[in-house]
């Protein structure tokens, strides 16, 4: 394949990537955007293998068949509630691939007799790819273990930040020495080991509340590693794709930090949310909690003209999305308007609630982001909160010394009636009580999310 034709296919892949990212900005076009991006990646891979590597088509087809088989198996076996874990693994695979390619380029150079001359740019890019790729790979594996429940601890010890700083400086020092002495394999090995350990200690102190941000950060890292690898291979397509992933990941990280009232620095250093000297749980809840049965909640919903459903991680854990879909259909048959209020960090990853509801065939136009739905709560008859806590806690607006003070929330407390489905009064990730549960216009339905919604549906059908 000629260089002109290769660059032409790279241009097509780049356009597909950009159009795909644009499509991913809205739920209605997300599936099309995903298909466009995947098609762009397919075009880029085949172009590299045919135009630059010169690989035989038989091997290419074998690789495609293997990848399609593994991808379909993962898509079929992975539950929607486990999507954050899968994304964490994908980030790790991306970082690991960049690490292997950059390391292989250096080893090939070292294997030349005499050693092949390499430009300083390629060596610097290879070092950057190895450091970022190692951090991404090890950090993503630990993030997967935390999300999967394999490793439940958050590691904190005196001097942790100093240790992380030392490891970062050590990784940079190893990179400098490898550029200075590219034929000494010891610096390559040390750089991989130190960077991998740094990735582990970087994620180890981060708790579950910050996992959505961690996933976004690791996604950006995988893109930056791929971009650096593009310079190693002098591959324009890889530079473009890596830059797009890295930039979009960083922008998403900023959005997530803003939505959680956190700073990028605090998340990366694993700094826990500030503790508040506010009210104790007994003071907030004592004698003020009103509980209701599923039949009573069904009566409340039947009397409404407008209902907003605010889902949280509890809906994901109980896999209540299909029961929620049935509830929406029952209410709409009674000419009740139903919308969904989606907080940016509801769940364990960006868009978690959107993915779950899309799986249940909830219409995209019913999913409203926080900015568009908040002004309508004053006119909402009933808001049904399913498994959400911190993202609907009014203390974020009212109390200046709260750990979530200033955090943007769904203003569900301004609805005429609020129904909260929750197993118990246990606090959310912030570890503080939620005065919404004790508000005059709130009733609690204590049960598993799926069981509670199914019970409400049964009561509506009987009514």
MIRO-227814 format. One record per residue (C-alpha): residue in one letter; x, y, z negated. Coordinates in pm, whole numbers, plus 50000, padded with zeros to 5 digits. Layout:
// MIRO-227814
[pt 'a',[X,Y,Z]]
...
This chain:
// MIRO-227814
[pt 'x',[50000,50000,50000]]
[pt 'x',[50143,50340,50099]]
[pt 'x',[50210,50613,49843]]
[pt 'x',[49942,50831,50002]]
[pt 'x',[49679,50558,49970]]
[pt 'x',[49788,50483,49613]]
[pt 'x',[49750,50847,49514]]
[pt 'x',[49411,50860,49687]]
[pt 'x',[49281,50571,49474]]
[pt 'x',[49430,50736,49165]]
[pt 'x',[49232,51049,49251]]
[pt 'x',[48913,50844,49281]]
[pt 'x',[48979,50682,48943]]
[pt 'x',[49046,51022,48784]]
[pt 'x',[48718,51162,48915]]
[pt 'x',[48534,50857,48784]]
[pt 'x',[48694,50902,48440]]
[pt 'x',[48595,51268,48423]]
[pt 'x',[48240,51201,48543]]
[pt 'x',[48217,50913,48299]]
[pt 'x',[48320,51131,48004]]
[pt 'x',[48065,51391,48109]]
[pt 'x',[47797,51121,48115]]
[pt 'x',[47891,51010,47763]]
[pt 'x',[47799,51353,47625]]
[pt 'x',[47426,51271,47625]]
[pt 'x',[47240,50951,47529]]
[pt 'x',[47030,50963,47844]]
[pt 'x',[47334,50943,48071]]
[pt 'x',[47563,50744,47840]]
[pt 'x',[47513,50408,48009]]
[pt 'x',[47586,50555,48351]]
[pt 'x',[47890,50730,48208]]
[pt 'x',[48016,50404,48063]]
[pt 'x',[47977,50229,48399]]
[pt 'x',[48158,50511,48581]]
[pt 'x',[48446,50505,48332]]
[pt 'x',[48477,50126,48352]]
[pt 'x',[48474,50144,48732]]
[pt 'x',[48747,50408,48723]]
[pt 'x',[48959,50184,48501]]
[pt 'x',[48907,49889,48738]]
[pt 'x',[49014,50100,49037]]
[pt 'x',[49321,50226,48848]]
[pt 'x',[49432,49879,48736]]
[pt 'x',[49394,49721,49080]]
[pt 'x',[49576,50016,49239]]
[pt 'x',[49869,49975,49000]]
[pt 'x',[49891,49599,49047]]
[pt 'x',[49860,49610,49426]]
[pt 'x',[50020,49943,49516]]
[pt 'x',[50306,49962,49267]]
[pt 'x',[50369,49615,49125]]
[pt 'x',[50286,49424,49442]]
[pt 'x',[50114,49144,49251]]
[pt 'x',[49941,48871,49452]]
[pt 'x',[49562,48888,49467]]
[pt 'x',[49533,48544,49312]]
[pt 'x',[49687,48663,48988]]
[pt 'x',[49474,48978,48994]]
[pt 'x',[49153,48780,49032]]
[pt 'x',[49262,48541,48758]]
[pt 'x',[49324,48834,48525]]
[pt 'x',[48990,48992,48612]]
[pt 'x',[48807,48665,48551]]
[pt 'x',[48978,48624,48214]]
[pt 'x',[48901,48981,48110]]
[pt 'x',[48538,48961,48220]]
[pt 'x',[48491,48634,48033]]
[pt 'x',[48641,48766,47709]]
[pt 'x',[48454,49097,47742]]
[pt 'x',[48116,48931,47800]]
[pt 'x',[48176,48694,47509]]
[pt 'x',[48260,48982,47275]]
[pt 'x',[47960,49183,47394]]
[pt 'x',[47730,48887,47339]]
[pt 'x',[47866,48783,46999]]
[pt 'x',[47919,49126,46841]]
[pt 'x',[47621,49259,46648]]
[pt 'x',[47535,49626,46671]]
[pt 'x',[47616,49664,46302]]
[pt 'x',[47968,49542,46379]]
[pt 'x',[48033,49789,46661]]
[pt 'x',[48265,50006,46443]]
[pt 'x',[48488,49704,46384]]
[pt 'x',[48497,49629,46756]]
[pt 'x',[48587,49991,46837]]
[pt 'x',[48866,49976,46580]]
[pt 'x',[49003,49664,46750]]
[pt 'x',[48981,49829,47092]]
[pt 'x',[49181,50123,46959]]
[pt 'x',[49439,49880,46822]]
[pt 'x',[49459,49692,47153]]
[pt 'x',[49518,50021,47335]]
[pt 'x',[49798,50120,47100]]
[pt 'x',[49948,49773,47109]]
[pt 'x',[49945,49766,47489]]
[pt 'x',[50129,50099,47506]]
[pt 'x',[50380,49973,47250]]
[pt 'x',[50450,49655,47448]]
[pt 'x',[50487,49833,47782]]
[pt 'x',[50725,50097,47644]]
[pt 'x',[50930,49837,47453]]
[pt 'x',[50947,49615,47763]]
[pt 'x',[51077,49910,47968]]
[pt 'x',[51358,49963,47717]]
[pt 'x',[51443,49592,47694]]
[pt 'x',[51458,49568,48073]]
[pt 'x',[51697,49860,48075]]
[pt 'x',[51912,49697,47807]]
[pt 'x',[51919,49373,48003]]
[pt 'x',[52082,49531,48307]]
[pt 'x',[52448,49454,48373]]
[pt 'x',[52576,49722,48359]]
[pt 'x',[52291,49905,48177]]
[pt 'x',[52060,50086,48416]]
[pt 'x',[52071,50463,48393]]
[pt 'x',[51750,50615,48254]]
[pt 'x',[51660,50979,48228]]
[pt 'x',[51620,51146,47892]]
[pt 'x',[51253,51208,47973]]
[pt 'x',[51179,50836,48006]]
[pt 'x',[51361,50754,47682]]
[pt 'x',[51181,51027,47487]]
[pt 'x',[50846,50919,47632]]
[pt 'x',[50918,50555,47548]]
[pt 'x',[51004,50649,47190]]
[pt 'x',[50685,50852,47154]]
[pt 'x',[50478,50569,47301]]
[pt 'x',[50632,50314,47064]]
[pt 'x',[50588,50527,46752]]
[pt 'x',[50229,50630,46829]]
[pt 'x',[50139,50284,46961]]
[pt 'x',[50276,50111,46650]]
[pt 'x',[50091,50349,46418]]
[pt 'x',[49769,50300,46616]]
[pt 'x',[49802,49922,46628]]
[pt 'x',[49869,49863,46257]]
[pt 'x',[49632,50137,46142]]
[pt 'x',[49349,50005,46361]]
[pt 'x',[49392,49650,46234]]
[pt 'x',[49366,49774,45876]]
[pt 'x',[49064,49988,45967]]
[pt 'x',[48903,49675,46115]]
[pt 'x',[48977,49481,45796]]
[pt 'x',[48818,49754,45584]]
[pt 'x',[48509,49782,45801]]
[pt 'x',[48473,49404,45812]]
[pt 'x',[48504,49380,45434]]
[pt 'x',[48822,49172,45451]]
[pt 'x',[49018,49438,45263]]
[pt 'x',[48803,49648,45031]]
[pt 'x',[49061,49846,44834]]
[pt 'x',[49171,50204,44882]]
[pt 'x',[49540,50222,44804]]
[pt 'x',[49649,50512,44585]]
[pt 'x',[49971,50538,44388]]
[pt 'x',[50194,50817,44269]]
[pt 'x',[50426,50920,44547]]
[pt 'x',[50211,50782,44830]]
[pt 'x',[50226,51104,45029]]
[pt 'x',[50600,51126,44974]]
[pt 'x',[50637,50768,45097]]
[pt 'x',[50432,50849,45408]]
[pt 'x',[50645,51155,45473]]
[pt 'x',[50961,50948,45437]]
[pt 'x',[50830,50683,45678]]
[pt 'x',[50732,50946,45934]]
[pt 'x',[51074,51109,45919]]
[pt 'x',[51238,50765,45936]]
[pt 'x',[51036,50675,46249]]
[pt 'x',[51140,51004,46411]]
[pt 'x',[51503,50943,46313]]
[pt 'x',[51491,50594,46467]]
[pt 'x',[51343,50743,46784]]
[pt 'x',[51620,51003,46804]]
[pt 'x',[51887,50737,46752]]
[pt 'x',[51732,50515,47018]]
[pt 'x',[51738,50803,47266]]
[pt 'x',[52098,50873,47166]]
[pt 'x',[52204,50505,47176]]
[pt 'x',[51951,50340,47412]]
[pt 'x',[52146,50015,47438]]
[pt 'x',[52137,49944,47064]]
[pt 'x',[51840,49713,47010]]
[pt 'x',[51841,49764,46632]]
[pt 'x',[51691,50112,46666]]
[pt 'x',[51403,49976,46874]]
[pt 'x',[51324,49709,46614]]
[pt 'x',[51350,49951,46323]]
[pt 'x',[51134,50207,46501]]
[pt 'x',[50856,49953,46557]]
[pt 'x',[50873,49823,46198]]
[pt 'x',[50883,50164,46030]]
[pt 'x',[50605,50305,46250]]
[pt 'x',[50386,50001,46186]]
[pt 'x',[50431,50035,45811]]
[pt 'x',[50353,50406,45837]]
[pt 'x',[50027,50321,46018]]
[pt 'x',[49926,50085,45738]]
[pt 'x',[49999,50334,45460]]
[pt 'x',[49824,50608,45656]]
[pt 'x',[49493,50416,45662]]
[pt 'x',[49526,50231,45330]]
[pt 'x',[49413,50521,45105]]
[pt 'x',[49119,50622,45325]]
[pt 'x',[48778,50523,45191]]
[pt 'x',[48459,50420,45365]]
[pt 'x',[48318,50773,45372]]
[pt 'x',[48595,50887,45605]]
[pt 'x',[48596,50582,45832]]
[pt 'x',[48400,50757,46113]]
[pt 'x',[48676,51018,46131]]
[pt 'x',[48950,50753,46114]]
[pt 'x',[48800,50571,46413]]
[pt 'x',[48795,50896,46613]]
[pt 'x',[49157,50975,46516]]
[pt 'x',[49281,50628,46610]]
[pt 'x',[49098,50657,46941]]
[pt 'x',[49285,50981,47009]]
[pt 'x',[49615,50816,46910]]
[pt 'x',[49558,50531,47155]]
[pt 'x',[49508,50787,47431]]
[pt 'x',[49824,50978,47339]]
[pt 'x',[50020,50652,47337]]
[pt 'x',[49887,50566,47683]]
[pt 'x',[49977,50916,47808]]
[pt 'x',[50335,50877,47683]]
[pt 'x',[50354,50536,47851]]
[pt 'x',[50251,50704,48175]]
[pt 'x',[50567,50914,48158]]
[pt 'x',[50771,50600,48090]]
[pt 'x',[50635,50434,48404]]
[pt 'x',[50611,50760,48600]]
[pt 'x',[50243,50674,48655]]
[pt 'x',[50020,50976,48715]]
[pt 'x',[49699,50784,48660]]
[pt 'x',[49802,50664,48315]]
[pt 'x',[49903,51018,48217]]
[pt 'x',[49563,51154,48322]]
[pt 'x',[49363,50876,48156]]
[pt 'x',[49562,50894,47834]]
[pt 'x',[49530,51274,47822]]
[pt 'x',[49152,51252,47864]]
[pt 'x',[49118,50994,47587]]
[pt 'x',[49354,51181,47355]]
[pt 'x',[49187,51519,47408]]
[pt 'x',[48832,51388,47375]]
[pt 'x',[48930,51191,47064]]
[pt 'x',[49076,51498,46898]]
[pt 'x',[48768,51706,46982]]
[pt 'x',[48545,51434,46841]]
[pt 'x',[48760,51425,46527]]
[pt 'x',[48706,51798,46478]]
[pt 'x',[48330,51757,46521]]
[pt 'x',[48323,51472,46268]]
[pt 'x',[48532,51664,46013]]
[pt 'x',[48297,51962,46041]]
[pt 'x',[47992,51740,46000]]
[pt 'x',[48142,51585,45684]]
[pt 'x',[48276,51912,45541]]
[pt 'x',[48624,51762,45542]]
[pt 'x',[48954,51881,45680]]
[pt 'x',[49169,51683,45919]]
[pt 'x',[49456,51703,45672]]
[pt 'x',[49248,51566,45382]]
[pt 'x',[49123,51274,45588]]
[pt 'x',[49469,51175,45714]]
[pt 'x',[49622,51196,45368]]
[pt 'x',[49337,50994,45217]]
[pt 'x',[49256,51271,44971]]
[pt 'x',[48930,51173,44795]]
[pt 'x',[48635,51408,44786]]
[pt 'x',[48657,51657,44504]]
[pt 'x',[48477,51545,44191]]
[pt 'x',[48202,51763,44057]]
[pt 'x',[48123,51850,43701]]
[pt 'x',[47758,51868,43798]]
[pt 'x',[47459,51689,43659]]
[pt 'x',[47461,51325,43560]]
[pt 'x',[47232,51077,43735]]
[pt 'x',[47007,51046,43427]]
[pt 'x',[46957,51423,43418]]
[pt 'x',[46858,51436,43786]]
[pt 'x',[46628,51134,43793]]
[pt 'x',[46489,51087,43439]]
[pt 'x',[46109,51082,43447]]
[pt 'x',[46093,51233,43795]]
[pt 'x',[46107,50935,44029]]
[pt 'x',[45778,50844,44198]]
[pt 'x',[45770,50502,44362]]
[pt 'x',[45515,50377,44612]]
[pt 'x',[45417,50050,44772]]
[pt 'x',[45433,49974,45142]]
[pt 'x',[45054,50001,45164]]
[pt 'x',[45062,50347,45006]]
[pt 'x',[45334,50461,45245]]
[pt 'x',[45124,50331,45536]]
[pt 'x',[44834,50548,45416]]
[pt 'x',[45064,50853,45395]]
[pt 'x',[45185,50792,45751]]
[pt 'x',[44833,50740,45885]]
[pt 'x',[44727,51080,45752]]
[pt 'x',[45018,51257,45928]]
[pt 'x',[45021,51422,46266]]
[pt 'x',[45399,51451,46291]]
[pt 'x',[45658,51207,46154]]
[pt 'x',[46037,51233,46161]]
[pt 'x',[46251,50926,46090]]
[pt 'x',[46601,50990,45948]]
[pt 'x',[46807,50669,45974]]
[pt 'x',[47129,50597,45783]]
[pt 'x',[47373,50316,45726]]
[pt 'x',[47111,50127,45525]]
[pt 'x',[46912,50081,45846]]
[pt 'x',[47219,49934,46014]]
[pt 'x',[47297,49699,45724]]
[pt 'x',[46942,49563,45711]]
[pt 'x',[46917,49555,46093]]
[pt 'x',[46585,49734,46071]]
[pt 'x',[46598,49899,46415]]
[pt 'x',[46350,49659,46576]]
[pt 'x',[46107,49693,46288]]
[pt 'x',[46143,50071,46324]]
[pt 'x',[46061,50042,46694]]
[pt 'x',[45741,49855,46607]]
[pt 'x',[45655,50124,46351]]
[pt 'x',[45699,50396,46615]]
[pt 'x',[45462,50213,46851]]
[pt 'x',[45199,50169,46580]]
[pt 'x',[45213,50537,46489]]
[pt 'x',[45200,50656,46849]]
[pt 'x',[44890,50445,46907]]
[pt 'x',[44731,50666,46641]]
[pt 'x',[44842,50979,46833]]
[pt 'x',[45108,51060,46575]]
[pt 'x',[45417,51237,46711]]
[pt 'x',[45738,51056,46611]]
[pt 'x',[46094,51186,46640]]
[pt 'x',[46431,51078,46501]]
[pt 'x',[46673,51302,46314]]
[pt 'x',[47030,51193,46388]]
[pt 'x',[47312,51320,46168]]
[pt 'x',[47658,51311,46335]]
[pt 'x',[47809,51090,46063]]
[pt 'x',[47513,50870,45980]]
[pt 'x',[47652,50517,45981]]
[pt 'x',[48014,50412,46019]]
[pt 'x',[48106,50562,46353]]
[pt 'x',[48007,50848,46580]]
[pt 'x',[47679,50765,46754]]
[pt 'x',[47617,50456,46538]]
[pt 'x',[47248,50534,46492]]
[pt 'x',[47205,50618,46862]]
[pt 'x',[47348,50279,46959]]
[pt 'x',[47126,50089,46716]]
[pt 'x',[46811,50268,46828]]
[pt 'x',[46903,50228,47194]]
[pt 'x',[46934,49854,47132]]
[pt 'x',[46572,49860,47015]]
[pt 'x',[46463,50051,47329]]
[pt 'x',[46377,50372,47144]]
[pt 'x',[46331,50645,47406]]
[pt 'x',[46630,50879,47425]]
[pt 'x',[46415,51192,47419]]
[pt 'x',[46298,51101,47068]]
[pt 'x',[46654,51121,46930]]
[pt 'x',[46721,51474,46808]]
[pt 'x',[47057,51594,46682]]
[pt 'x',[47087,51781,46354]]
[pt 'x',[47093,52130,46505]]
[pt 'x',[46777,52079,46712]]
[pt 'x',[46569,51894,46450]]
[pt 'x',[46647,52101,46139]]
[pt 'x',[46426,52401,46231]]
[pt 'x',[46123,52171,46274]]
[pt 'x',[46124,52013,45926]]
[pt 'x',[45913,52298,45783]]
[pt 'x',[45631,52187,46016]]
[pt 'x',[45683,51812,45969]]
[pt 'x',[45408,51626,45782]]
[pt 'x',[45615,51322,45679]]
[pt 'x',[45987,51245,45699]]
[pt 'x',[46078,50880,45656]]
[pt 'x',[46438,50837,45535]]
[pt 'x',[46571,50485,45592]]
[pt 'x',[46895,50406,45413]]
[pt 'x',[47046,50757,45429]]
[pt 'x',[47184,50938,45125]]
[pt 'x',[47458,51202,45142]]
[pt 'x',[47346,51333,45482]]
[pt 'x',[47006,51428,45332]]
[pt 'x',[47130,51551,44993]]
[pt 'x',[47009,51912,44939]]
[pt 'x',[47291,51976,44689]]
[pt 'x',[47506,52045,44995]]
[pt 'x',[47310,52370,45030]]
[pt 'x',[47229,52446,44666]]
[pt 'x',[47532,52358,44453]]
[pt 'x',[47869,52521,44512]]
[pt 'x',[48067,52276,44295]]
[pt 'x',[47929,51962,44461]]
[pt 'x',[48172,51735,44652]]
[pt 'x',[47951,51786,44959]]
[pt 'x',[47897,52163,44911]]
[pt 'x',[47879,52324,45253]]
[pt 'x',[47838,51996,45437]]
[pt 'x',[47578,52026,45716]]
[pt 'x',[47280,51805,45628]]
[pt 'x',[46939,51711,45761]]
[pt 'x',[46692,51944,45586]]
[pt 'x',[46440,51668,45523]]
[pt 'x',[46351,51811,45180]]
[pt 'x',[46161,52091,45358]]
[pt 'x',[45907,51847,45499]]
[pt 'x',[45561,51839,45345]]
[pt 'x',[45617,51479,45231]]
[pt 'x',[45935,51271,45218]]
[pt 'x',[45939,50892,45193]]
[pt 'x',[46276,50737,45111]]
[pt 'x',[46337,50368,45172]]
[pt 'x',[46632,50251,44965]]
[pt 'x',[46729,49947,44762]]
[pt 'x',[46806,50150,44450]]
[pt 'x',[46908,50491,44324]]
[pt 'x',[47276,50410,44373]]
[pt 'x',[47481,50704,44503]]
[pt 'x',[47626,50737,44852]]
[pt 'x',[47993,50763,44947]]
[pt 'x',[48022,51099,44769]]
[pt 'x',[47936,50929,44439]]
[pt 'x',[47677,51185,44326]]
[pt 'x',[47302,51169,44256]]
[pt 'x',[47061,51297,44519]]
[pt 'x',[46796,51540,44386]]
[pt 'x',[46588,51469,44697]]
[pt 'x',[46484,51139,44538]]
[pt 'x',[46335,51326,44239]]
[pt 'x',[46173,51609,44435]]
[pt 'x',[45802,51682,44392]]
[pt 'x',[45730,51600,44757]]
[pt 'x',[45928,51273,44762]]
[pt 'x',[45816,50915,44700]]
[pt 'x',[46054,50618,44689]]
[pt 'x',[45997,50275,44842]]
[pt 'x',[46255,50049,44678]]
[pt 'x',[46331,49760,44913]]
[pt 'x',[46557,49635,45189]]
[pt 'x',[46513,49857,45496]]
[pt 'x',[46393,49587,45732]]
[pt 'x',[46161,49426,45476]]
[pt 'x',[46013,49763,45380]]
[pt 'x',[45941,49872,45738]]
[pt 'x',[45793,49532,45823]]
[pt 'x',[45566,49561,45519]]
[pt 'x',[45457,49908,45629]]
[pt 'x',[45384,49775,45977]]
[pt 'x',[45173,49494,45834]]
[pt 'x',[44975,49744,45625]]
[pt 'x',[44916,49966,45930]]
[pt 'x',[44788,49673,46132]]
[pt 'x',[44545,49578,45856]]
[pt 'x',[44427,49937,45812]]
